[in-house]
Amino acid sequence: MPINEGEFKIYDPYDAYLNEIGNDAFKFNELNNRTRKLPRGLFDFIFDTETGDFIKDRVSIPFNLDQNQSKEVAKIVMELIIANFYLGNIVSEIKMRLSVDDQKTKSIAGLIVTELFAPILDEL
């Protein structure tokens, strides 16, 4: 189910990350510089509405994540795209930031890596 306009700040990786940095001009400029340097496939990925739809429909709803946890998933996705942390650390990032059990952590990480990132994995 497509996300509505009010849900973008929760499920859309770019909007969730942008909402997090708020009015910090330095962080905004850093984000802008990093996104401009991305390969076209990664750039398109972060602005594609299907990315937010996936986070909502395949991760947040099935795993009963609340709004804060859902926003963290979106931010994790964005941070992986702009290389704030290594893809190999996704399990520990999810565990720490979502405070979910090991099974749920591994399942969410698996979905993100094998399904959401499948078309762009070579560019990460």
C-alpha positions, -999 to +999 in steps of 0.1 A: +000+000+000+016+033-011+025+057+017+005+089+020+020+124+022+020+125+060+039+092+062+069+104+042+088+116+073+085+082+088+091+057+059+110+076+033+147+074+040+157+108+028+128+126+046+134+106+078+171+115+078+164+151+068+139+154+097+165+141+120+191+167+111+165+195+114+179+230+110+216+220+113+230+237+082+263+219+084+247+184+085+223+195+057+252+206+035+271+174+043+240+153+033+236+174+001+272+169-008+270+132-002+238+127-022+251+146-052+281+123-054+261+091-053+260+069-084+227+074-103+212+041-092+217+050-055+204+085-060+173+072-077+168+046-050+166+071-021+141+093-040+120+064-053+086+061-035+089+023-037+117+024-011+094+040+015+066+016+005+089-013+011+099-001+045+062+003+055+047-028+038+075-053+042+092-043+074+072-019+097+037-035+094+047-072+094+071-067+123+047-044+143+072-016+145+060+017+160+066+051+143+100+056+160+113+022+151+100+026+115+117+060+112+149+044+125+147+017+097+143+045+071+173+063+086+194+031+087+186+027+050+197+062+042+228+060+063+238+029+045+234+046+011+255+076+021+280+053+038+276+065+074+283+029+084+293-004+067+266-028+054+282-056+074+271-038+106+234-037+097+224-063+122+241-045+151+226-012+140+191-026+138+195-043+172+208-012+189+185+013+174+152-007+172+156-026+205+141-057+190+150-094+197+177-113+178+153-131+155+134-100+145+167-081+140+181-108+117+148-110+097+146-072+092+183-071+082+177-100+058+148-083+041+167-050+037+198-066+023+183-094+001+151-077-011+152-039-007+189-035-016+189-063-043+188-039-073+216-017-059+237-041-039+266-038-064+267+000-059+268-001-021 
